[in-house]
Amino acid sequence: MSAATIDRVLKDIKVRAAGARRRKASTAIRRSVPVRTFSDWDDPAPGFVEADLVSHSGSYAKGAFSQTLVLTDIATGGTNARHCWFVTKRY
């Protein structure tokens, strides 16, 4: 699915979310998430990956939204991404 199609499908949700106030993550939350730089790895073999799952649902996972799973090979820097599209019932 293209970015333009996702934007078109989520247009109404984005309009409603535009007025929502965004809060910054607290310092405690930011400090609890480990962040590694390239120098923090002890020469890993190719095939050792880090995974990131990102939900593109806004403030709640209801209605139509997508998620992206990105795998990054630490040794080579290569990435592989998969996008999943979800539609849930509206209550």
RAUR-V133247 format. One record per helix or strand of 2 or more residues. SS is the DSSP state (2 for helix, 1 for strand). FROM is the first residue (numbers start at 0). TO is the last residue. If there is no record, write none. Layout:
SS;FROM;TO
SS;FROM;TO
This chain:
2;2;8
2;10;17
2;26;31
2;37;39
1;48;55
1;63;72
1;78;86
